[in-house]
Amino acid sequence: MWKKQNNEYIDICNGPESLACDINPPSAVFARLQASGCLMGKPKNNHGSKLCREIGNKQFAESKWIEAIGLYNRAICAAKNVSSELVGLAYANRSACFFELQMYEKCLVDITLAKEANFPQRLMAKLDKRRDDCLNFIESGSNPVPFEPKLSFESHPKFTGMANVLEIKLDSEFGRHITVTCDIDVGKIVVMEKAFMTAYRYEKFRRCDTCMMKDTNLIPCTRCTDTMFHSSECKASDFHKVECGMYTLPIDAEDYNDNQRHIIRSILQAVNMFATAEELQQFVEDAIFSDSMEIPESLLDEKSNYREFVKLWHEPNVYLRDMFGQQVYFVHKKLLDHPTIGSKFNTKETQRFLMHLVAQHYCIINYSGNIVFDNSDDLVGWNFEEFRSVIAMYMNHSCAPNATLVSFDGYNVIVTIRPIKAGEQVFLSYFRNDKIQHSTIDRKKYILARCRFNCNCERCNGKSLPSGERNEMKKDECFRYIERNKPKINFLVEGPIQTPAAKELEEKCIEFLNRYGRKIWCNEIDFVTDCYRRLLAAKFNNKIHF
């Protein structure tokens, strides 16, 4: 990428110097799909809306409140008229889910939305009773206080969202990395960084398209069928004005479609920062051709964050990946076809630059970092591109991590899971939780192939803890408590969790890890950190205090 010929960026998708290895030219594939109508979004459909609500009712009957909310959201989004009985019923059904989840304020909001959307008069008495019950619970103090995470220390003056006890460093052995300036115990939030770029992938009908707030009173886009918003302000976002209906590959090709959603969102964020395409080009070129390992002076605004984002590491030969040319060409074509973007990139030079920028974003989003979240739907993490931020990308990998990454309403939150001494690094695991249990040989092969370094962490260097010290852990009162009670807790991220029992289990995990967490990684530490990470996943996803 970023190659020029006759002082002009080459066509990396279809030209003679193309880097893409697609069998068919991307331009030909795009033309064929467009002619066949495969790039059209799904139209609003009342039958589909009714069907989604009926399936949601079945989930509700099985006490699967969160699943039901997602289906009611689909029903609201699919309906042709936002002010209709269909929509009113869906809002009312969603209010019932919030009631069962003890989210009484949200229940009241949905009751109002249902009435505004032509909820049938014949069922109004039932809705009014639910409203009165909500008000009684709130007045009696039975309304649970939702969990709201915050930094455990003062914020760093130069790096928004990073605790002032962290320090970004650079050396020949570790590259860029983050260390701590004081001793830190287990359970401390050291990073709570607003994601620089957000785009949902797995929870399209759970989150706001703009702010990424989850499981709230979402309202639909009136034009497309897969986008919802937390508020009218979010609905007025500049992003969705461009993105609405921008399908670049067939909707059924979800993996490709979702990747392109992230690329489009990140490109739009970059474009919106600059008055002209030429200003953006100058900024990007200055960043890309500067020292790749520089430590930023600060990360206090969008431009400084974007400079670090566009410099993030990616696999050198990523263009050899299947569909590279199609992904880049399709996004580039769709962006230029949009009046707002097309009018900005209106010369051959800026259009070719935009093609290379799309490719750069594709590479970063698909490869850089490989960090995963701990609070995914299946408790094994998802790709980091979901909520892209910079500070977390400076964290190095260890198969025996001392911190973990969780998401919360568009924020990336890093929590310590083992004690860290002053001067030591903060380490995350780049593995999904299922992969980290693989053999040392397989883990080292993966890290070398994917991230281009040899992992020599305490779990990979062959050292082991003496049996006597492990037996001491097994006899520990906290460990025995965790062994007995971990199987009793429902760790389903979106399911109910026994709060008093979970609270005590969390306290025992923290106590044990503060006592033994600095010892060489062993099965006992693995067992307790796994339990603690699962508790964090449930807390951050369900937004409940233990």
C-alpha positions in Angstrom: 0.0 0.0 0.0 0.9 3.7 -0.3 2.8 3.1 -3.5 2.9 5.8 -6.1 3.5 5.8 -9.9 4.1 9.0 -11.7 3.5 10.8 -8.4 0.0 9.3 -8.0 -1.2 6.5 -5.7 -1.7 3.2 -7.7 -5.1 1.5 -8.0 -4.6 -1.3 -5.5 -7.9 -3.1 -6.4 -8.2 -3.2 -10.2 -5.2 -1.6 -11.8 -2.1 -3.3 -13.3 -0.3 -2.8 -10.0 -3.2 -4.2 -8.0 -2.2 -5.9 -4.7 -5.4 -7.8 -4.5 -5.5 -11.6 -5.1 -9.2 -11.9 -5.8 -10.0 -14.3 -8.7 -12.5 -11.8 -10.3 -11.8 -8.1 -10.6 -13.7 -6.3 -7.7 -15.2 -3.8 -10.1 -16.8 -6.6 -12.1 -18.1 -8.3 -9.0 -19.6 -5.1 -7.6 -21.3 -4.3 -10.9 -22.8 -7.7 -11.1 -24.1 -7.5 -7.5 -25.5 -4.1 -8.0 -27.3 -5.1 -11.2 -28.9 -8.0 -9.4 -30.2 -5.9 -6.5 -28.1 -7.7 -3.9 -26.7 -4.5 -2.5 -30.2 -3.2 -1.5 -31.2 -3.1 2.1 -34.2 -4.9 3.4 -37.4 -2.8 3.2 -39.7 -2.1 6.1 -42.2 -5.0 6.5 -45.1 -5.2 8.8 -45.3 -9.0 8.5 -41.7 -9.3 9.5 -42.4 -6.9 12.4 -45.3 -9.0 13.7 -43.3 -12.2 13.3 -40.3 -10.8 15.4 -42.7 -9.7 18.1 -44.4 -13.2 18.2 -41.0 -14.9 18.5 -40.1 -12.3 21.2 -43.2 -13.3 23.1 -42.0 -16.9 23.2 -38.7 -15.9 24.6 -40.5 -13.8 27.2 -42.6 -16.8 28.2 -39.3 -18.6 28.9 -38.0 -15.7 31.0 -35.4 -14.9 28.4 -35.8 -11.2 28.9 -32.7 -10.0 27.1 -33.3 -12.2 24.0 -36.9 -10.9 24.0 -35.8 -7.3 24.1 -33.6 -7.9 21.0 -36.6 -9.4 19.1 -38.9 -6.6 20.1 -36.3 -4.1 18.9 -36.3 -5.9 15.6 -40.1 -5.7 15.5 -40.0 -1.9 16.1 -37.3 -1.4 13.5 -39.0 -3.5 10.8 -42.4 -1.8 11.1 -43.4 0.5 8.2 -45.0 3.2 10.5 -43.3 4.2 13.7 -46.7 5.3 15.0 -48.8 2.1 14.7 -50.4 -0.5 16.8 -47.6 -2.9 15.8 -45.0 -0.6 17.2 -47.1 0.3 20.3 -47.4 -3.4 21.2 -43.7 -4.0 20.7 -42.8 -1.1 23.0 -45.2 -2.4 25.6 -43.8 -5.9 25.3 -40.3 -4.4 25.8 -41.5 -2.5 28.8 -42.5 -5.8 30.4 -39.0 -7.1 29.9 -37.5 -4.0 31.6 -40.0 -4.5 34.4 -38.9 -8.1 35.0 -35.2 -7.0 34.9 -36.1 -4.4 37.6 -35.2 -1.5 35.3 -38.2 0.5 36.3 -37.2 3.9 34.8 -36.7 2.2 31.4 -40.0 0.4 31.8 -41.7 3.8 32.3 -40.0 5.3 29.2 -41.3 2.4 27.1 -44.8 2.7 28.5 -44.8 6.3 27.3 -43.4 5.3 23.9 -46.0 2.6 23.6 -48.8 5.1 24.2 -47.3 7.6 21.7 -47.1 4.9 19.1 -50.9 4.1 19.1 -51.0 1.3 21.7 -54.5 -0.2 21.5 -57.0 1.2 24.0 -58.4 -2.3 24.8 -55.1 -3.2 26.5 -54.5 0.1 28.2 -55.5 -1.0 31.7 -52.7 -3.6 31.8 -50.2 -1.0 30.7 -51.4 1.5 33.3 -51.1 -1.1 36.1 -47.5 -1.8 35.0 -46.8 1.9 35.2 -48.3 2.1 38.7 -46.3 -0.9 39.9 -43.1 0.8 38.6 -43.8 4.0 40.4 -44.5 2.1 43.6 -41.2 0.1 43.4 -39.3 3.3 42.7 -41.0 5.2 45.6 -40.3 2.3 48.0 -36.6 2.3 47.2 -36.8 -1.2 45.5 -35.2 0.2 42.4 -31.7 -1.3 42.1 -28.9 1.2 41.5 -27.2 0.3 38.2 -23.5 -0.5 38.1 -21.5 2.4 36.8 -17.7 1.7 36.5 -15.1 4.5 37.1 -11.4 4.8 37.3 -9.9 3.7 40.6 -7.4 6.5 40.4 -7.3 10.1 39.2 -7.2 10.4 35.4 -3.9 11.0 33.6 -3.5 14.7 32.7 -2.3 13.9 29.1 -4.2 10.6 28.3 -7.9 10.8 28.8 -9.3 7.6 30.3 -6.0 6.3 31.6 -5.2 6.3 35.3 -2.4 8.6 36.5 -0.6 5.6 37.9 0.1 4.3 34.4 3.0 5.3 32.2 3.6 4.6 28.5 7.1 3.5 27.8 9.3 2.4 24.8 12.3 0.1 24.7 14.0 -2.3 22.3 12.7 -5.4 24.1 9.0 -4.7 24.6 8.4 -1.8 22.1 5.6 0.4 23.3 4.2 -0.8 26.6 2.5 0.4 29.8 3.9 0.1 33.3 2.5 1.1 36.7 4.1 3.7 39.0 2.8 2.2 42.3 1.7 -1.1 43.6 -1.9 -1.9 42.4 -4.2 -4.6 44.0 -6.7 -6.8 42.2 -10.0 -5.3 41.0 -8.8 -1.8 40.2 -10.0 0.0 37.0 -6.8 1.5 35.5 -8.3 2.4 32.1 -11.7 3.5 31.2 -11.3 4.9 27.7 -14.1 6.1 25.4 -13.7 4.1 22.2 -12.2 6.2 19.4 -14.2 4.2 16.8 -17.3 2.1 17.6 -19.4 -0.1 15.4 -21.5 -2.9 16.5 -21.1 -6.4 15.1 -22.8 -8.9 17.3 -25.5 -6.8 19.0 -27.2 -4.8 16.3 -30.5 -4.8 18.1 -29.0 -4.3 21.6 -27.0 -1.2 21.2 -27.4 2.4 20.1 -25.7 2.9 16.7 -24.1 6.1 17.8 -23.2 5.9 21.5 -23.2 2.1 21.8 -25.3 2.2 25.0 -26.7 -1.2 25.6 -30.2 -2.5 26.6 -31.9 0.9 26.8 -34.9 2.5 25.3 -33.9 2.3 21.7 -35.8 4.1 18.9 -35.6 3.1 15.2 -34.2 4.7 12.1 -37.3 5.6 10.0 -35.6 4.5 6.8 -33.5 1.4 7.3 -34.3 -1.9 9.2 -31.2 -2.6 11.2 -30.3 0.6 13.1 -31.6 2.0 16.4 -30.7 4.9 18.6 -30.6 5.8 22.3 -32.0 9.3 21.8 -33.0 11.8 19.2 -29.5 13.4 19.5 -28.0 10.0 18.7 -30.5 9.7 15.8 -29.3 13.0 14.4 -25.7 11.6 14.2 -23.7 12.7 11.1 -22.5 9.1 10.8 -25.8 7.5 10.1 -26.9 10.1 7.7 -24.1 8.7 5.4 -24.3 5.1 6.5 -28.0 4.6 6.2 -28.7 1.9 3.6 -25.1 1.7 2.6 -24.8 -2.0 1.9 -21.6 -2.9 0.3 -21.9 -6.7 0.1 -25.0 -8.9 0.2 -26.6 -8.8 3.6 -26.3 -12.6 4.0 -22.5 -12.3 3.8 -22.6 -11.0 7.4 -18.9 -11.4 8.2 -17.9 -9.3 5.2 -20.7 -6.9 5.7 -19.9 -6.3 9.4 -16.2 -5.8 8.7 -17.1 -3.1 6.1 -19.4 -1.4 8.7 -16.3 -0.9 10.8 -14.2 0.4 7.9 -17.0 2.8 6.8 -17.5 4.2 10.3 -13.8 4.7 10.9 -13.3 6.4 7.5 -16.3 8.7 8.2 -14.9 9.6 11.6 -11.6 10.6 9.9 -13.3 12.5 7.1 -15.4 14.5 9.5 -12.3 15.9 11.3 -11.0 17.8 8.3 -12.4 20.6 6.1 -11.0 19.2 2.9 -9.7 15.9 1.5 -6.3 17.5 1.0 -6.0 18.3 4.7 -6.8 14.7 5.7 -4.3 13.4 3.1 -1.5 15.6 4.5 -2.4 14.6 8.1 -2.4 10.8 7.3 0.8 10.9 5.3 2.6 12.8 8.1 1.4 10.1 10.5 2.1 7.0 8.4 5.6 8.0 7.4 6.6 9.1 10.9 8.2 6.9 13.5 5.9 3.9 13.9 6.9 3.5 17.6 6.6 7.1 18.7 5.0 7.8 22.0 2.3 10.5 21.6 2.7 13.6 23.7 -1.0 13.3 24.6 -4.3 11.8 23.6 -6.8 14.5 24.5 -8.6 15.1 21.2 -9.9 13.2 18.2 -7.0 14.1 15.9 -4.3 12.9 18.3 -6.3 9.6 18.8 -6.7 9.2 15.0 -3.0 9.8 14.4 -2.2 6.9 16.7 -5.1 4.8 15.3 -3.9 5.1 11.7 -0.3 4.1 12.7 -1.4 0.9 14.5 0.5 -2.3 13.5 -1.0 -4.6 10.9 0.3 -7.8 9.2 2.5 -6.8 6.3 1.0 -9.1 3.7 -2.6 -8.6 4.7 -3.5 -7.8 1.1 -3.0 -11.5 0.3 -6.1 -12.3 2.3 -9.1 -13.6 0.4 -11.6 -10.8 -0.4 -9.1 -8.0 0.3 -9.7 -6.3 -3.1 -13.5 -6.7 -2.9 -13.7 -5.3 0.6 -11.5 -2.3 -0.2 -13.1 -1.6 -3.6 -16.7 -2.0 -2.4 -16.2 0.4 0.6 -14.3 2.9 -1.6 -17.0 2.8 -4.3 -19.9 3.2 -1.9 -18.2 6.1 -0.1 -17.5 8.0 -3.4 -21.1 7.3 -4.6 -22.4 9.2 -1.5 -22.9 12.9 -2.3 -21.3 14.1 0.9 -18.1 12.0 0.5 -18.0 12.2 -3.3 -18.0 16.0 -3.3 -15.1 16.1 -0.9 -12.9 13.6 -2.8 -13.6 15.0 -6.3 -10.2 14.6 -7.9 -8.3 11.5 -9.1 -5.5 12.1 -6.7 -7.8 12.4 -3.6 -9.9 9.4 -4.7 -6.8 7.2 -5.0 -5.7 8.4 -1.6 -9.1 7.5 -0.2 -8.7 4.0 -1.7 -5.4 3.5 0.1 -6.8 4.9 3.3 -9.7 2.4 3.2 -7.1 -0.3 2.7 -5.1 1.0 5.7 -8.2 1.0 7.9 -9.1 -2.5 6.7 -5.7 -3.8 7.7 -5.8 -2.2 11.1 -9.3 -3.3 11.9 -8.7 -6.9 10.8 -5.3 -7.5 12.3 -3.9 -4.9 14.8 -3.7 -6.0 18.4 -5.9 -9.1 18.5 -7.0 -8.0 22.0 -10.3 -9.5 23.1 -13.0 -8.6 25.5 -14.0 -10.8 28.4 -17.7 -10.0 28.4 -18.9 -11.3 25.1 -22.1 -13.3 24.6 -20.2 -16.7 24.9 -17.8 -15.6 27.6 -14.8 -16.1 25.4 -14.3 -12.6 24.0 -14.7 -11.0 20.6 -12.4 -9.2 18.2 -11.1 -5.9 19.4 -12.4 -4.0 16.4 -15.8 -3.8 18.1 -14.7 -0.8 20.2 -11.5 0.6 18.9 -9.3 2.7 21.3 -5.7 3.5 21.4 -4.4 3.0 25.0 -5.5 -0.6 25.2 -3.5 -1.3 22.0 -0.3 -0.3 23.8 -0.8 -3.2 26.3 1.5 -6.1 25.6 0.4 -9.8 25.6 0.9 -12.4 28.2 -0.6 -15.9 28.4 -0.6 -15.2 32.2 -2.2 -11.7 32.2 -2.5 -9.4 35.2 -5.4 -7.4 33.7 -8.5 -8.0 31.6 -10.5 -6.0 29.1 -14.2 -5.5 29.3 -16.6 -3.3 27.4 -19.2 -0.9 28.8 -21.5 1.3 26.7 -18.8 2.2 24.2 -15.9 2.3 26.7 -12.9 0.0 26.9 -12.3 -0.8 30.6 -9.2 -2.5 31.9 -9.4 -4.2 35.3 -6.5 -5.7 37.2 -6.9 -9.4 38.0 -3.5 -10.0 39.7 -1.5 -7.7 41.9 1.0 -5.5 40.0 4.2 -4.0 41.6 5.5 -0.6 40.8 7.6 -0.6 37.6 5.9 -3.7 36.2 4.0 -3.9 32.9 0.3 -4.2 32.6 -0.4 -7.4 30.5 -3.6 -8.4 28.6 -4.1 -11.7 26.9 -4.6 -11.5 23.1 -6.3 -14.9 23.2 -9.9 -15.8 23.5 -10.5 -17.7 26.7 -11.0 -21.0 24.9 -7.7 -20.6 23.0 -5.5 -19.7 26.0 -6.1 -23.2 27.3 -4.2 -24.7 24.4 -0.7 -26.2 24.7 2.3 -23.9 25.1 3.6 -25.0 21.7 0.3 -24.1 20.0 0.0 -20.7 21.8 3.6 -19.7 20.9 3.0 -20.7 17.3 -0.2 -18.6 17.1 1.5 -15.5 18.7 4.5 -15.8 16.4 2.4 -16.2 13.3 -0.2 -13.6 14.2 1.7 -11.0 16.1 5.3 -11.5 15.0 7.0 -12.1 18.4 8.0 -15.0 20.6 6.0 -15.2 23.7 8.3 -15.8 26.7 5.8 -15.1 29.5 5.8 -17.0 32.8 3.3 -19.5 31.3 5.5 -20.2 28.2 9.0 -20.1 29.6 8.8 -23.5 31.3 9.0 -22.4 34.9 6.5 -24.0 37.3 5.5 -23.5 40.9 6.7 -26.1 43.5 4.0 -28.5 44.5 4.2 -27.4 48.1 3.1 -23.9 47.2 0.3 -25.2 45.1 -0.9 -27.4 47.9 -0.9 -24.3 50.2 -3.2 -22.6 47.7 -5.5 -25.6 47.6 -5.9 -25.5 51.3 -6.6 -21.8 51.4 -10.0 -21.0 52.8 -10.8 -18.7 49.9 -9.8 -21.3 47.3 -12.0 -23.9 49.0 -14.9 -21.5 49.1 -14.5 -20.7 45.4 -14.3 -24.5 44.5 -17.6 -25.1 46.4 -19.5 -22.1 45.1 -18.3 -21.4 41.6 -20.5 -24.2 40.2 -23.6 -22.7 41.9 -23.4 -19.3 40.1 -25.1 -18.8 36.8 -22.4 -17.0 34.8 -24.5 -16.6 31.7 -23.6 -13.1 30.6 -27.2 -12.2 29.9 -28.9 -14.4 32.4 -29.9 -13.8 36.0 -27.1 -14.0 38.6 -27.5 -14.5 42.3 -26.2 -11.1 43.5 -25.5 -11.9 47.2 -23.7 -15.1 46.3 -21.9 -13.5 43.5 -20.8 -10.6 45.8 -19.2 -13.0 48.3 -17.6 -15.1 45.5 -16.1 -11.9 44.0 -14.7 -10.9 47.4 -13.1 -14.4 47.9 -11.6 -14.2 44.4 -10.0 -10.8 45.1 -8.7 -11.9 48.5 -7.2 -15.0 47.1 -5.6 -13.3 44.1 -4.2 -10.5 46.2 -2.6 -13.2 48.4 -1.3 -15.5 45.8 -1.7 -13.8 42.4 2.0 -12.8 42.1 3.2 -16.4 42.2 4.1 -18.2 39.0 1.0 -19.1 36.9 -0.5 -22.5 37.8 -3.8 -24.3 37.6 -5.0 -22.8 40.9 -4.4 -19.2 39.8 -6.0 -20.0 36.4 -9.1 -21.4 38.1 -9.6 -18.3 40.3 -8.8 -15.7 37.7 -11.3 -17.5 35.3 -13.9 -17.2 38.0 -13.2 -13.6 38.6 -13.2 -12.7 35.0 -16.6 -14.4 34.6 -17.9 -12.3 37.5 -16.6 -9.2 35.8 -18.2 -10.2 32.6 -21.6 -10.6 34.3 -21.3 -7.4 36.2 -20.4 -5.2 33.2 -23.0 -6.8 30.9 -25.9 -6.8 33.3 -24.9 -3.5 34.9 -25.6 -4.8 38.4 -23.8 -4.3 41.7 -22.7 -7.4 43.6 
